[in-house]
Amino acid sequence: MAQRLRHRGPDGEGVWSDAGVALGHRRLSIQDLTESGRQPMLYGERVLTYNGELYNHRALRADLPGPWRSSGDTEVLLHLLARDGAAALEQLVGMFAFGFWDARDRSLLLARDRLGIKPLYYRLLPGGIAFASELKALLVLGRPEIDRSAVRDFLLHSYIPAPKTIYRGIAKLPAGHRLHWKDGRVRIERWWDPSPEIRARSPDETLDLLDGLLREVVPAHTLADVPVGVFLSGGIDSALTAYYLDRPHTFTLDIDRRGRSEAEAARRVARHLNTKHTERSAPAADFAQALDMMPQLFDEPFGDSAAWSNYLVAQFARREVTVALSGEGGDEIFCGYPRYWSRVGARSNAINQTLARWLPPLSRLGHSMQRRAYTGLPAYAAALGGLTAAQVDSLLCAEWREPDYDHLWFYRQFWREDLRPLARLRWLDLHTDLAEGLLTKVDRTSMAHSLEVRPPLLDHRLVEFMLSVDPQLLVDRGARRGKLLVRRLMEPRLPQGHLNHPKSGFGLPVRAWIKSQPRLLEEAVARLMARGVLRRPVTSEFRRAWQILVLDRWFSAFA
């Protein structure tokens, strides 16, 4: 199992075992590079295997008696867990996933950080449990039956939401949750439950508090005994991250999409902030290679085409640094997505609703009318651009459908009718697509190259503060613009006009590519129909053709 995760930790390995229990670890050396930092780490009758970084471990160490054998954060976490048990989680500032074994009562504690930056999978066994950072390690124990409902979820979300995986019997521990195992009994609890209560503050007071918090949080995420860099794109969030550091090493991957490259904008920011800047142009994208790599990276269907761009930037940054900071989370906490100002669900009327029922669900017009017909939670789900429930049911064979299946079950558990619309959307984003889509993509594509990526904008102190900020201070619906506070904060600190630069993102031009090679999609559809998964073909005009290609490649690799 540990060997399958060698890419996550190429610097060392360790295995500890006792009667009926074994823990393994692969080490990526970032703090305390000596043998004293090896894992699994023992302290009396407690054992820890841990993945992550605690940015406050020095402050925590000062309150613990020791004795100490290392200077890193692993031993601090071990001592804190030995003293406080699960209550230690509330004291941690950082990103983490760990397994903590207490031989005194033969109990196991698994925990995952608040936002789900670090992954944790588990599998219940007869009388036991196995856990790992990626699915591929748990598949050493045998390949379970496919969960057909997870395929429906994938087509709706472009990922498979926690606690599900593509396999029955293997689960994801959700973000901000802990799992207690003892004598074959399992208890799962949510340990982080932030308040959505908005506090009344003036814009000036809010801006001053935000600035002070960023000055504290961003530099804290550079804690390391190895080189640290920053991913710099043409957007606001990565520029903000670089600004709060002292001449960081910045990295930009130049991908020219539709004639819009972010490299020049990033270059201007790097010059303005006087960073050490490294830039690389991506060659013409090898889509066949990207498709082949997706199943190996994620071990289950994952449909964000930007994963390949993330993979490439991590690959070239890893040549010079072991840790990179990124701007992930900025769109969620600062309200940067168009749905925040587009009045989701406002266009629903009797005409749209009627057309949505009668038009072919897989047609472009039919899909558009379905999105316009919805209100409330279904409208939000449709605004994300995925397939609708009607489209999923239209695509899949009867054996892969389920009568009355609640396609929105994942979103529904975090839908807060008690919150105002903008606060409701922000709450939903932070608890759903962020961990399962965005952070999963970043983790797998970076750790494939043994690169640790840290998102300082998702430090829980910053997230909790932003949840208390009225989103009306962040969004101007009339001007169709978000991130107003950040724009005001950063405008005098960045090159003139940078905040008006249109961000193109890192997604690949997959639709143009699929249209240029129609046989690739035709063959994928034919294989999925032969497997009894799809009941009808789709053409290159289908908006989610990339998901069909990814699903086919996963079945070809794993099923």
C-alpha positions as CSV (number, residue, x, y, z in Angstrom):
1,M,0.0,0.0,0.0
2,A,2.8,2.4,0.9
3,Q,4.6,1.7,-2.3
4,R,1.6,2.8,-4.3
5,L,1.9,6.2,-2.7
6,R,5.6,6.7,-3.3
7,H,5.0,9.7,-5.5
8,R,3.5,11.5,-2.4
9,G,6.6,10.8,-0.4
10,P,9.8,9.9,-2.2
11,D,12.2,10.9,0.6
12,G,11.6,8.0,3.0
13,E,9.3,5.2,4.1
14,G,8.4,3.6,7.3
15,V,6.2,0.8,8.6
16,W,5.2,0.1,12.2
17,S,3.3,-3.0,13.2
18,D,1.9,-4.7,16.3
19,A,-0.6,-7.4,17.0
20,G,-3.5,-6.8,14.6
21,V,-2.4,-3.4,13.4
22,A,0.1,-1.9,10.9
23,L,0.7,1.7,9.9
24,G,2.7,2.8,6.9
25,H,4.1,6.2,5.7
26,R,5.8,7.8,2.7
27,R,7.7,10.9,3.6
28,L,8.1,14.1,1.7
29,S,10.7,15.9,3.8
30,I,9.6,19.5,4.4
31,Q,10.2,20.2,8.1
32,D,13.0,18.7,10.1
33,L,14.8,16.9,7.3
34,T,16.7,14.6,9.7
35,E,15.8,11.0,10.6
36,S,14.1,12.4,13.8
37,G,11.1,13.3,11.6
38,R,10.5,9.8,10.4
39,Q,7.0,8.3,10.5
40,P,5.1,6.4,11.7
41,M,6.1,8.2,14.9
42,L,5.8,6.7,18.4
43,Y,5.2,8.3,21.8
44,G,4.7,5.7,24.5
45,E,1.8,3.5,23.3
46,R,0.5,6.0,20.7
47,V,1.5,6.0,17.0
48,L,0.9,8.6,14.4
49,T,1.0,8.6,10.6
50,Y,0.4,12.1,9.3
51,N,0.2,14.1,6.1
52,G,0.2,17.9,6.2
53,E,1.6,21.0,7.8
54,L,0.8,22.8,11.0
55,Y,1.7,26.4,10.8
56,N,1.3,27.0,14.5
57,H,3.4,24.0,15.7
58,R,6.0,26.1,17.4
59,A,3.4,27.9,19.5
60,L,1.8,24.5,20.4
61,R,5.2,23.1,21.3
62,A,5.7,25.8,23.9
63,D,2.6,24.6,25.8
64,L,3.6,20.9,25.8
65,P,6.1,19.3,28.2
66,G,8.1,17.1,25.7
67,P,10.6,15.6,25.8
68,W,11.4,16.4,22.2
69,R,13.5,14.4,19.7
70,S,12.7,16.5,16.6
71,S,12.1,20.1,15.5
72,G,9.1,19.4,13.1
73,D,5.4,19.5,13.5
74,T,4.7,15.7,13.5
75,E,6.0,15.2,17.0
76,V,4.0,18.2,18.3
77,L,0.8,16.8,16.8
78,L,1.6,13.4,18.4
79,H,2.1,14.8,21.8
80,L,-1.0,17.0,21.5
81,L,-3.2,14.1,20.5
82,A,-1.7,12.0,23.4
83,R,-2.7,14.8,25.8
84,D,-6.0,16.0,24.4
85,G,-7.3,13.4,22.1
86,A,-9.8,14.5,19.4
87,A,-10.1,17.9,21.2
88,A,-6.6,18.7,19.8
89,L,-8.2,19.3,16.4
90,E,-9.6,22.6,17.4
91,Q,-6.1,23.9,18.2
92,L,-4.6,23.1,14.8
93,V,-3.8,25.7,12.2
94,G,-2.9,24.1,8.9
95,M,-3.8,21.3,6.5
96,F,-3.8,17.7,7.5
97,A,-5.0,14.2,7.3
98,F,-3.8,11.6,9.9
99,G,-4.3,8.3,11.6
100,F,-3.6,8.1,15.4
101,W,-3.5,4.7,17.0
102,D,-3.8,4.4,20.8
103,A,-2.7,0.9,21.8
104,R,-4.0,1.4,25.4
105,D,-7.6,0.9,24.3
106,R,-6.8,-0.3,20.7
107,S,-8.7,2.7,19.2
108,L,-8.0,4.6,15.9
109,L,-8.7,8.3,15.3
110,L,-8.8,9.5,11.6
111,A,-9.2,13.2,10.9
112,R,-9.2,15.5,8.0
113,D,-8.6,19.3,8.0
114,R,-11.4,21.8,8.0
115,L,-11.6,22.6,4.3
116,G,-10.5,19.2,2.9
117,I,-7.1,20.3,1.5
118,K,-5.6,16.9,2.4
119,P,-7.4,13.7,1.3
120,L,-8.3,10.7,3.4
121,Y,-10.0,7.5,2.2
122,Y,-11.0,4.5,4.3
123,R,-12.3,1.0,3.8
124,L,-14.2,-1.0,6.4
125,L,-13.0,-4.7,6.6
126,P,-14.4,-7.6,8.6
127,G,-13.4,-6.6,12.1
128,G,-11.1,-3.9,10.9
129,I,-10.4,-0.8,8.9
130,A,-7.9,0.4,6.3
131,F,-7.1,4.0,5.3
132,A,-4.9,5.9,2.9
133,S,-4.3,9.2,1.1
134,E,-5.4,7.9,-2.3
135,L,-7.7,5.2,-3.6
136,K,-4.9,3.3,-5.3
137,A,-3.4,2.2,-2.0
138,L,-6.7,0.7,-0.8
139,L,-7.1,-1.2,-4.1
140,V,-4.2,-3.4,-3.0
141,L,-6.7,-5.1,-0.7
142,G,-8.9,-6.0,-3.7
143,R,-11.1,-4.1,-6.1
144,P,-14.7,-3.8,-4.9
145,E,-17.9,-3.5,-6.9
146,I,-18.5,-0.2,-8.8
147,D,-21.1,2.0,-7.1
148,R,-23.4,2.8,-10.0
149,S,-24.9,5.8,-8.2
150,A,-21.4,7.3,-8.2
151,V,-21.4,7.4,-12.0
152,R,-24.6,9.4,-11.9
153,D,-23.0,11.8,-9.4
154,F,-19.9,12.1,-11.6
155,L,-22.0,13.1,-14.6
156,L,-23.8,15.8,-12.5
157,H,-20.8,17.2,-10.7
158,S,-17.7,16.2,-12.8
159,Y,-16.4,14.6,-9.6
160,I,-17.7,12.0,-7.1
161,P,-18.7,13.8,-3.9
162,A,-17.8,12.6,-0.4
163,P,-18.4,10.3,1.3
164,K,-18.8,8.3,-1.9
165,T,-16.1,6.9,-4.2
166,I,-16.5,5.0,-7.4
167,Y,-16.4,1.8,-5.3
168,R,-18.9,0.4,-2.9
169,G,-17.2,-0.2,0.5
170,I,-14.5,2.5,0.1
171,A,-15.4,6.0,1.3
172,K,-13.9,9.5,1.6
173,L,-13.8,11.1,5.0
174,P,-15.5,14.4,4.4
175,A,-13.7,17.7,5.0
176,G,-13.8,18.8,8.6
177,H,-14.7,15.4,9.9
178,R,-13.2,12.8,12.2
179,L,-13.7,9.1,12.4
180,H,-13.3,7.0,15.6
181,W,-12.8,3.2,15.2
182,K,-12.8,0.7,18.1
183,D,-13.7,-3.0,18.2
184,G,-15.1,-2.8,14.7
185,R,-17.5,0.1,15.6
186,V,-17.3,3.3,13.7
187,R,-18.4,6.8,14.7
188,I,-18.0,9.7,12.3
189,E,-18.5,13.3,13.5
190,R,-18.2,16.8,12.0
191,W,-15.6,18.6,14.1
192,W,-15.5,22.0,12.3
193,D,-18.8,23.8,12.0
194,P,-18.1,27.5,11.3
195,S,-20.7,30.2,11.9
196,P,-22.4,31.8,8.9
197,E,-23.4,34.8,11.1
198,I,-22.7,38.1,9.3
199,R,-21.3,40.9,11.5
200,A,-22.0,44.6,10.9
201,R,-18.8,46.4,10.0
202,S,-18.1,49.4,7.8
203,P,-16.2,48.7,4.5
204,D,-13.2,50.6,5.9
205,E,-13.1,48.5,9.1
206,T,-13.5,45.3,7.1
207,L,-10.7,46.2,4.8
208,D,-8.3,47.0,7.6
209,L,-9.1,43.7,9.4
210,L,-8.7,41.8,6.1
211,D,-5.3,43.4,5.4
212,G,-4.1,42.6,8.9
213,L,-5.2,39.0,8.7
214,L,-3.5,38.5,5.3
215,R,-0.3,39.9,6.6
216,E,-0.4,37.3,9.3
217,V,-1.8,34.3,7.4
218,V,0.1,34.3,4.1
219,P,3.7,34.4,5.4
220,A,2.8,31.7,7.9
221,H,2.2,29.3,5.0
222,T,5.8,29.5,3.9
223,L,7.0,27.6,7.0
224,A,9.5,25.0,5.6
225,D,13.0,23.8,5.7
226,V,13.0,23.5,1.9
227,P,12.5,26.0,-1.0
228,V,9.1,27.5,-1.3
229,G,7.5,29.2,-4.4
230,V,4.2,30.8,-5.5
231,F,2.1,29.9,-8.5
232,L,1.4,33.2,-10.3
233,S,-1.4,33.6,-12.9
234,G,-3.0,36.6,-14.4
235,G,-5.6,36.8,-11.7
236,I,-6.1,38.7,-8.4
237,D,-5.7,35.9,-5.9
238,S,-2.2,34.6,-6.8
239,A,-1.0,38.2,-7.1
240,L,-2.4,39.0,-3.7
241,T,-0.6,35.9,-2.3
242,A,2.7,37.0,-3.8
243,Y,2.3,40.6,-2.5
244,Y,2.2,39.5,1.1
245,L,5.6,37.7,0.8
246,D,9.1,39.1,0.6
247,R,10.4,38.6,-2.9
248,P,9.1,35.1,-3.4
249,H,10.0,32.8,-6.3
250,T,7.1,32.9,-8.7
251,F,6.1,30.4,-11.4
252,T,3.9,30.9,-14.4
253,L,2.8,28.4,-17.0
254,D,1.9,30.1,-20.3
255,I,-1.0,28.5,-22.0
256,D,-2.4,30.5,-24.8
257,R,-6.2,29.9,-24.9
258,R,-8.2,31.6,-27.6
259,G,-5.4,34.1,-28.1
260,R,-5.5,35.1,-24.4
261,S,-2.4,34.3,-22.5
262,E,-1.9,35.1,-18.8
263,A,1.8,35.1,-19.0
264,E,2.3,38.9,-19.8
265,A,0.0,39.9,-16.9
266,A,1.8,37.6,-14.5
267,R,5.2,38.9,-15.8
268,R,4.1,42.5,-15.0
269,V,3.1,41.5,-11.5
270,A,6.4,39.7,-11.0
271,R,8.3,42.8,-12.1
272,H,6.2,45.1,-10.0
273,L,6.7,43.0,-6.8
274,N,10.3,42.3,-7.7
275,T,9.9,38.5,-7.4
276,K,12.3,35.9,-8.7
277,H,10.2,34.8,-11.7
278,T,10.3,31.6,-13.7
279,E,8.1,31.1,-16.7
280,R,7.5,28.2,-19.1
281,S,5.4,28.0,-22.2
282,A,3.3,24.8,-22.4
283,P,3.8,23.0,-25.7
284,A,0.8,22.1,-27.7
285,A,-1.4,20.1,-25.4
286,D,-1.1,16.4,-25.8
287,F,-4.8,15.6,-25.2
288,A,-4.3,11.9,-25.7
289,Q,-1.7,11.9,-22.9
290,A,-3.9,14.0,-20.7
291,L,-6.8,11.6,-21.1
292,D,-4.6,8.6,-20.4
293,M,-3.2,10.2,-17.2
294,M,-6.5,11.2,-15.7
295,P,-7.5,7.7,-14.4
296,Q,-4.0,7.2,-13.0
297,L,-4.0,10.6,-11.1
298,F,-7.5,10.3,-9.6
299,D,-8.2,6.5,-9.5
300,E,-11.9,7.4,-10.2
301,P,-13.7,9.5,-12.8
302,F,-12.7,13.2,-12.5
303,G,-13.9,15.6,-15.2
304,D,-12.1,19.0,-14.7
305,S,-9.9,19.4,-17.8
306,A,-7.8,22.1,-16.0
307,A,-6.3,19.2,-14.0
308,W,-3.8,18.7,-16.9
309,S,-2.7,22.3,-16.7
310,N,-2.2,22.0,-13.0
311,Y,-0.2,18.9,-13.6
312,L,2.1,20.7,-16.0
313,V,2.8,23.7,-13.8
314,A,3.5,21.5,-10.8
315,Q,5.9,19.4,-12.9
316,F,8.1,22.4,-13.9
317,A,7.9,24.1,-10.5
318,R,9.1,20.9,-8.7
319,R,12.4,21.3,-10.4
320,E,13.2,24.2,-8.1
321,V,10.9,24.1,-5.1
322,T,9.3,21.4,-2.9
323,V,6.4,23.7,-1.7
324,A,4.3,26.1,-3.7
325,L,1.6,28.5,-2.5
326,S,-1.4,29.0,-4.7
327,G,-4.5,31.3,-4.8
328,E,-7.1,28.5,-4.5
329,G,-10.1,29.5,-2.5
330,G,-10.2,33.2,-3.5
331,D,-13.2,32.9,-5.7
332,E,-15.1,31.2,-2.9
333,I,-14.3,33.4,0.1
334,F,-14.2,36.7,-1.9
335,C,-17.2,35.9,-4.1
336,G,-15.5,35.9,-7.5
337,Y,-17.6,33.5,-9.6
338,P,-20.2,35.0,-12.0
339,R,-23.0,33.2,-10.3
340,Y,-22.6,35.6,-7.4
341,W,-23.9,38.5,-9.6
342,S,-26.0,36.7,-12.2
343,R,-29.2,36.3,-10.2
344,V,-29.4,32.6,-10.4
345,G,-32.9,31.3,-10.9
346,A,-34.4,34.7,-11.8
347,R,-35.2,33.8,-15.4
348,S,-37.6,31.0,-14.5
349,N,-41.1,31.4,-16.0
350,A,-43.9,29.3,-17.4
351,I,-42.5,29.4,-21.0
352,N,-39.0,28.2,-19.9
353,Q,-40.5,25.5,-17.7
354,T,-42.7,24.2,-20.5
355,L,-39.9,24.2,-23.1
356,A,-37.6,22.4,-20.5
357,R,-40.2,19.6,-20.3
358,W,-40.7,19.2,-24.1
359,L,-37.3,19.8,-25.7
360,P,-34.8,16.9,-26.1
361,P,-32.8,17.1,-22.9
362,L,-29.4,16.6,-24.6
363,S,-29.9,19.3,-27.1
364,R,-28.2,22.7,-26.6
365,L,-31.6,24.5,-26.5
366,G,-33.1,21.9,-24.2
367,H,-30.1,22.2,-21.8
368,S,-30.4,26.0,-21.9
369,M,-34.1,25.9,-21.1
370,Q,-33.6,23.5,-18.2
371,R,-31.1,25.9,-16.6
372,R,-33.6,28.8,-17.1
373,A,-36.5,26.8,-15.7
374,Y,-35.1,26.1,-12.3
375,T,-35.2,28.1,-9.1
376,G,-33.6,27.6,-5.7
377,L,-31.1,24.7,-5.3
378,P,-31.7,23.1,-8.8
379,A,-30.9,26.5,-10.4
380,Y,-27.7,26.8,-8.5
381,A,-26.6,23.3,-9.5
382,A,-27.5,24.1,-13.2
383,A,-25.5,27.4,-13.0
384,L,-22.4,25.4,-12.3
385,G,-22.6,24.1,-15.9
386,G,-22.8,20.4,-15.2
387,L,-25.4,18.1,-16.6
388,T,-29.0,18.3,-15.3
389,A,-30.8,15.4,-13.7
390,A,-32.9,15.0,-16.9
391,Q,-29.8,14.8,-19.0
392,V,-28.1,12.2,-16.8
393,D,-31.2,10.0,-16.9
394,S,-31.4,10.5,-20.7
395,L,-27.8,9.3,-21.1
396,L,-27.7,6.3,-18.9
397,C,-29.0,2.8,-19.5
398,A,-31.7,1.6,-17.1
399,E,-29.3,-0.5,-15.1
400,W,-27.4,2.7,-14.2
401,R,-30.4,4.7,-13.3
402,E,-32.5,4.6,-10.1
403,P,-36.1,5.6,-9.8
404,D,-36.6,8.8,-7.8
405,Y,-32.8,9.2,-7.3
406,D,-32.0,12.5,-5.6
407,H,-29.4,13.9,-7.9
408,L,-28.9,16.9,-5.6
409,W,-28.3,15.0,-2.4
410,F,-24.8,16.4,-1.9
411,Y,-25.7,20.0,-2.4
412,R,-28.9,19.6,-0.4
413,Q,-27.2,18.8,2.9
414,F,-25.4,22.2,2.7
415,W,-28.3,24.3,1.3
416,R,-29.2,26.9,3.9
417,E,-32.6,28.5,3.3
418,D,-32.1,30.5,6.5
419,L,-29.2,32.5,4.8
420,R,-29.6,35.4,2.4
421,P,-29.0,34.4,-1.2
422,L,-25.4,35.5,-1.6
423,A,-24.4,34.1,1.8
424,R,-26.2,30.9,0.9
425,L,-24.2,30.5,-2.4
426,R,-20.9,31.2,-0.6
427,W,-21.7,28.7,2.1
428,L,-22.5,26.0,-0.5
429,D,-19.4,26.6,-2.5
430,L,-17.1,26.3,0.6
431,H,-18.7,23.1,1.7
432,T,-19.1,21.2,-1.7
433,D,-17.3,21.9,-4.9
434,L,-14.2,23.4,-3.2
435,A,-13.0,20.2,-1.4
436,E,-14.4,17.6,-3.8
437,G,-13.5,19.4,-7.1
438,L,-10.9,22.2,-6.8
439,L,-8.8,20.9,-3.9
440,T,-8.9,17.3,-5.1
441,K,-7.6,18.5,-8.5
442,V,-4.8,20.5,-6.9
443,D,-3.7,17.7,-4.5
444,R,-3.5,14.9,-7.1
445,T,-1.8,16.9,-9.8
446,S,0.8,18.4,-7.5
447,M,1.5,15.4,-5.3
448,A,2.0,13.3,-8.5
449,H,5.3,15.3,-8.7
450,S,6.0,15.2,-4.9
451,L,5.1,18.9,-4.7
452,E,3.2,20.2,-1.7
453,V,0.8,23.0,-2.6
454,R,-0.6,25.2,0.1
455,P,-3.6,27.6,-0.3
456,P,-3.2,30.4,2.3
457,L,-6.5,31.9,1.3
458,L,-8.1,28.8,2.8
459,D,-6.5,29.2,6.2
460,H,-9.5,28.7,8.5
461,R,-8.9,32.0,10.3
462,L,-9.4,33.8,7.0
463,V,-12.3,31.7,5.9
464,E,-14.1,32.2,9.2
465,F,-13.5,36.0,9.0
466,M,-14.8,36.2,5.4
467,L,-18.0,34.2,6.4
468,S,-18.7,37.0,8.8
469,V,-18.4,39.7,6.0
470,D,-21.6,40.7,4.3
471,P,-21.2,39.5,0.7
472,Q,-23.0,42.7,-0.4
473,L,-19.6,44.3,0.3
474,L,-18.0,41.9,-2.2
475,V,-20.4,42.0,-5.1
476,D,-21.7,44.6,-7.5
477,R,-24.4,43.0,-9.5
478,G,-24.9,46.1,-11.7
479,A,-21.3,46.1,-12.8
480,R,-21.3,42.3,-12.9
481,R,-18.2,42.2,-10.7
482,G,-17.1,40.5,-7.5
483,K,-14.2,40.6,-5.1
484,L,-14.8,44.3,-4.5
485,L,-12.9,44.4,-1.1
486,V,-9.9,42.7,-2.6
487,R,-10.0,44.9,-5.6
488,R,-10.0,48.0,-3.4
489,L,-7.2,46.5,-1.3
490,M,-4.9,45.5,-4.1
491,E,-5.5,48.2,-6.8
492,P,-2.8,50.6,-5.5
493,R,-0.5,47.6,-4.9
494,L,-0.4,46.0,-8.3
495,P,0.4,47.3,-11.9
496,Q,-2.1,49.7,-13.3
497,G,-4.9,48.0,-15.0
498,H,-4.1,44.5,-13.7
499,L,-7.4,44.1,-11.9
500,N,-9.2,44.6,-15.3
501,H,-7.2,41.8,-17.0
502,P,-9.7,39.1,-18.1
503,K,-8.7,35.9,-16.4
504,S,-8.9,32.9,-18.8
505,G,-8.0,30.2,-16.3
506,F,-6.2,27.0,-16.9
507,G,-8.8,24.8,-18.6
508,L,-7.8,23.2,-21.9
509,P,-9.6,24.0,-25.2
510,V,-11.2,20.6,-25.1
511,R,-14.3,21.4,-27.2
512,A,-12.2,22.6,-30.2
513,W,-9.9,19.6,-29.8
514,I,-12.8,17.1,-29.7
515,K,-14.4,18.7,-32.7
516,S,-11.1,18.3,-34.6
517,Q,-10.9,14.6,-33.7
518,P,-14.5,13.3,-33.7
519,R,-13.6,9.6,-33.9
520,L,-12.1,9.8,-30.4
521,L,-15.5,10.6,-28.9
522,E,-17.3,8.2,-31.2
523,E,-15.1,5.3,-30.1
524,A,-15.5,6.2,-26.4
525,V,-19.3,6.4,-26.7
526,A,-19.3,3.1,-28.6
527,R,-17.3,1.4,-25.8
528,L,-19.6,2.8,-23.1
529,M,-22.7,1.7,-25.0
530,A,-21.2,-1.8,-25.4
531,R,-20.6,-1.9,-21.6
532,G,-24.3,-1.0,-21.1
533,V,-23.5,2.3,-19.4
534,L,-24.8,4.8,-22.1
535,R,-28.0,4.2,-24.0
536,R,-27.5,6.8,-26.7
537,P,-24.6,8.5,-28.5
538,V,-23.5,12.1,-28.1
539,T,-21.7,14.3,-30.6
540,S,-18.9,16.8,-30.3
541,E,-21.6,19.4,-29.7
542,F,-22.4,17.9,-26.4
543,R,-21.2,20.3,-23.7
544,R,-19.9,17.6,-21.4
545,A,-18.1,15.5,-24.0
546,W,-14.9,15.6,-22.0
547,Q,-16.7,13.9,-19.1
548,I,-17.7,11.1,-21.5
549,L,-14.1,10.7,-22.6
550,V,-12.8,10.6,-19.0
551,L,-15.5,8.1,-18.0
552,D,-14.5,5.8,-20.9
553,R,-10.8,6.0,-20.0
554,W,-11.5,5.2,-16.4
555,F,-13.5,2.1,-17.4
556,S,-10.8,1.1,-19.8
557,A,-8.1,1.4,-17.1
558,F,-9.9,0.0,-14.0
559,A,-13.2,-1.8,-14.8
